[in-house]
Amino acid sequence: MNDTAFSLAAWSPAVDLLADRIILLTGAANGIGRALADALAAHGAMLVMLDKDVHGLELAYDDIVAAGHPEPALYPMDLAGAGPEDYTSLAATLDSEYGRLDGIIHNAAELGALIPISNFETELWFRILQTDLNAPCLLTMACLGLLNASPDASIIFTSDSVGRHGKAYWGAYGVAKAGLECFMQILADELETNTPVRANSIDPGPVLTGLRRIAYPGEDREHLNMPADVVKPFLFLASAESRGITAQQLSVAGMLGN
C-alpha cells in the first residue's frame, strides 16, 4: 500500500495522544532521536531513552522534566558492543519496572563513511552491521514478551531510501537498512495474527543530522528538514491511532505530502 494512503497532512496529534504508553527509544540523545524524545514525552509517553551518549541523555532528561512532561528513564548502552545477554538484561529491567512495552522506536544508527565495497574495512563493516542491524533485531527479539503484554504495541524501524534501493558507496549501512526492511516484514507477518503487535518502517528523508553531515559534507543545507519537522509520522505510528497498520514501508514525505 502506498504511504500516501496514510496521509497526515491534516492530522494533528492530541496532547494526550501517548498518555500512559511505555515506549523504548534508541538513539535518543541526538538528532532525530532527541526530537522524537521531546515530542513523545510532550504527548504523554513514558519514555525509556537508550543511547551511548550519556551526557546527551542527561541533557534530554533535564529538558523533558523541566517542561513538565513524564519523567523518562535513561538506559545508557553502546549497541556496537552489546551482546545477547545485554538485551536480555534490558528486557528483564523493563519487565521489573513496567511489566510491558507499548512500543519500540529503533532510531540508533551508525554510518561510518561512504566507501567503495572494494575498500571497506572488515572491522568497520562488522561494527556497522552490529549497530544498525543486529542490535535492533536482537533487542526486538528480547522484548517480544513485553510487547505481547501490551494491548496495543507498535515497533517502528527508522529506515532510509538506500535500504530500499541499493546505491553505490553506502556499504554496510545500506545492507543493514535493507536487512531491517526484511526483518520488519517477517516480524509483521508472524505477529499479524493473534498478537497485539504491529511493525512498520519509515524513511525520514533528508534531515539535518550528524549522520547526514558525514554523508554529504558539502551539500547546501538550507532546504533540509530539521529533526523536529519529521516527528509527526512517528507519533502517529507509535499511537493507538495507527492500529491495524502493519508491514508497511512508509516515508515521512509520503505521509506528510511534501
C-alpha positions in Angstrom: 0.0 0.0 0.0 1.3 3.4 -0.9 2.2 5.6 2.1 0.1 8.4 0.8 -2.8 6.2 1.9 -1.8 7.2 5.4 -1.8 11.0 4.8 -1.2 13.0 7.9 -1.4 16.4 6.2 -4.5 17.4 8.1 -3.8 15.3 11.2 -3.0 17.0 14.5 -1.8 14.8 17.4 -3.8 15.3 20.6 -1.8 16.5 23.6 -2.5 13.1 25.4 -2.0 11.0 22.3 0.5 8.8 24.0 -0.6 9.1 27.6 0.5 6.0 29.7 2.2 4.4 26.7 5.6 3.0 27.6 8.0 3.4 24.7 11.6 2.4 24.3 13.5 4.8 22.0 17.1 4.1 20.8 19.5 6.8 19.7 17.6 9.2 21.9 20.3 11.7 22.7 20.8 13.5 19.4 19.3 14.3 16.0 16.0 12.7 15.1 16.1 10.7 18.3 16.3 13.8 20.5 13.5 15.5 18.6 11.4 12.3 19.0 12.2 12.1 22.7 10.9 15.7 23.2 7.8 15.1 21.1 6.9 11.7 22.5 7.2 13.0 26.1 5.2 16.1 25.2 2.3 13.9 24.2 2.4 11.9 27.4 4.6 8.9 26.7 6.6 7.2 29.5 10.0 7.0 27.7 12.9 4.7 28.1 15.7 6.5 26.4 18.7 4.4 25.2 21.9 5.8 23.8 25.7 5.5 24.3 25.9 9.3 24.7 25.3 9.6 28.5 25.7 13.4 28.6 23.2 13.8 25.7 20.7 11.5 27.5 21.1 13.6 30.6 20.5 16.9 28.7 17.4 15.4 27.1 16.2 14.2 30.5 16.6 17.7 32.0 14.7 19.4 29.3 11.8 16.9 29.4 11.5 17.2 33.1 11.8 21.0 33.1 9.0 21.1 30.5 6.7 19.2 33.0 6.4 16.0 30.9 6.5 12.5 32.3 9.9 11.7 33.8 11.8 9.4 31.4 14.1 6.6 32.3 17.7 6.6 30.9 19.4 3.4 29.7 23.0 4.0 28.6 24.2 1.3 26.2 26.6 1.1 23.3 24.9 -1.0 20.7 28.1 -1.7 18.9 29.4 -3.7 21.8 26.2 -5.2 23.1 25.6 -8.9 23.1 22.5 -11.1 23.7 22.9 -11.0 27.5 22.7 -7.2 27.4 19.4 -7.3 25.6 18.1 -10.0 28.0 19.1 -7.8 30.9 17.4 -4.8 29.4 14.2 -6.7 28.9 14.3 -8.0 32.4 14.8 -4.5 33.8 11.8 -3.2 31.7 9.7 -6.2 32.9 10.6 -5.4 36.5 9.8 -1.7 36.2 6.8 -1.7 33.8 5.6 -5.2 33.0 5.0 -4.3 29.3 6.1 -2.2 26.4 3.7 -0.4 24.2 6.3 0.5 21.6 9.9 0.4 20.4 11.3 3.0 18.0 14.6 1.8 16.5 16.3 5.1 15.7 20.0 4.5 16.6 22.3 4.2 13.6 25.9 4.5 12.5 27.0 5.4 9.0 30.8 5.0 9.3 31.7 6.6 5.9 30.8 6.3 2.2 33.3 3.8 1.0 33.5 1.5 -2.1 33.0 -2.1 -1.2 36.5 -2.9 -2.5 37.9 -0.6 0.2 35.6 -1.4 3.1 37.5 -2.4 6.3 36.2 -5.6 7.8 36.2 -4.2 11.4 34.1 -1.2 10.3 31.7 -3.5 8.3 31.1 -5.6 11.4 30.6 -2.6 13.7 28.0 -1.0 11.5 26.1 -4.2 11.0 26.2 -4.8 14.7 24.8 -1.4 15.5 22.4 -0.9 12.6 21.1 -4.5 12.1 21.9 -7.0 14.8 21.1 -4.6 17.6 17.5 -3.7 16.6 16.8 -7.4 15.7 18.2 -8.8 19.0 16.6 -6.0 21.1 13.2 -6.7 19.4 13.5 -10.4 20.0 14.3 -9.9 23.7 11.4 -7.6 24.1 8.7 -9.6 22.3 7.2 -10.9 25.5 6.9 -7.3 26.9 5.3 -6.1 23.6 2.8 -9.0 23.7 1.9 -7.9 27.3 0.6 -4.6 25.8 -3.0 -4.4 24.5 -1.6 -2.4 21.5 2.1 -2.4 20.7 4.0 -0.7 17.8 7.5 -1.4 16.5 9.0 1.3 14.3 12.2 0.8 12.3 13.8 4.0 11.1 14.8 3.3 7.5 16.5 5.0 4.6 16.0 5.1 0.9 19.3 3.3 0.4 17.9 0.3 2.3 15.0 0.1 -0.2 17.1 0.6 -3.3 20.9 -0.1 -3.2 23.2 2.8 -4.0 26.9 2.9 -4.6 29.2 3.6 -1.6 26.6 3.1 1.1 28.1 -0.3 2.0 27.3 -1.8 5.4 24.8 1.0 6.3 22.7 0.3 3.2 23.0 -3.5 3.7 21.9 -3.1 7.3 18.9 -0.9 6.4 17.8 -3.4 3.7 18.1 -6.2 6.3 15.9 -4.2 8.7 13.2 -3.9 6.0 13.2 -7.6 5.5 13.2 -8.3 9.3 10.3 -5.8 9.7 8.2 -7.7 7.1 9.0 -11.1 8.5 8.1 -9.9 12.0 4.9 -8.2 10.9 3.8 -11.3 9.1 4.5 -13.5 12.1 2.8 -11.2 14.5 -0.2 -10.1 12.5 -2.5 -12.9 13.7 -3.4 -13.3 17.3 -1.0 -10.7 18.7 -1.4 -7.0 19.6 1.9 -6.1 17.9 2.4 -4.3 14.6 5.6 -3.4 12.8 6.4 -0.8 10.2 9.4 1.0 8.8 9.7 4.7 8.0 12.2 6.7 5.9 12.6 10.2 7.4 14.2 11.5 4.2 16.9 14.2 4.1 17.2 15.6 7.6 20.0 17.8 9.1 21.6 15.4 11.5 25.2 14.4 12.3 24.8 11.3 10.1 23.7 13.5 7.2 26.7 15.8 7.6 29.1 12.8 7.3 27.3 11.5 4.2 27.0 14.9 2.4 29.6 17.3 3.9 29.4 19.8 1.1 25.7 20.0 0.4 23.5 23.1 0.7 21.6 22.5 4.0 19.3 25.4 3.7 16.4 23.3 2.4 16.9 20.3 4.6 14.3 19.3 7.2 15.2 19.7 10.8 14.7 16.7 13.1 11.5 18.3 14.6 10.0 18.5 11.1 9.8 14.7 10.8 8.4 13.6 14.1 4.6 13.6 13.3 4.5 10.3 11.4 6.4 8.6 14.2 3.9 9.9 16.7 1.1 8.5 14.6 2.7 5.1 14.3 3.5 5.0 18.0 -0.1 5.7 18.9 -3.2 3.6 19.0 -4.5 5.7 16.1 -2.3 3.6 13.7 -3.8 0.3 15.0 -4.2 -2.2 12.1 -1.3 -0.6 10.0 1.5 -3.2 9.8 4.2 -4.4 7.4 4.3 -1.0 5.7 7.4 0.7 4.2 6.5 4.3 4.8 8.2 7.6 4.3 7.8 11.0 6.0 7.5 12.8 2.7 4.6 10.5 1.5 2.7 10.7 4.8 3.1 14.5 5.1 2.5 15.1 1.4 5.7 17.0 0.8 
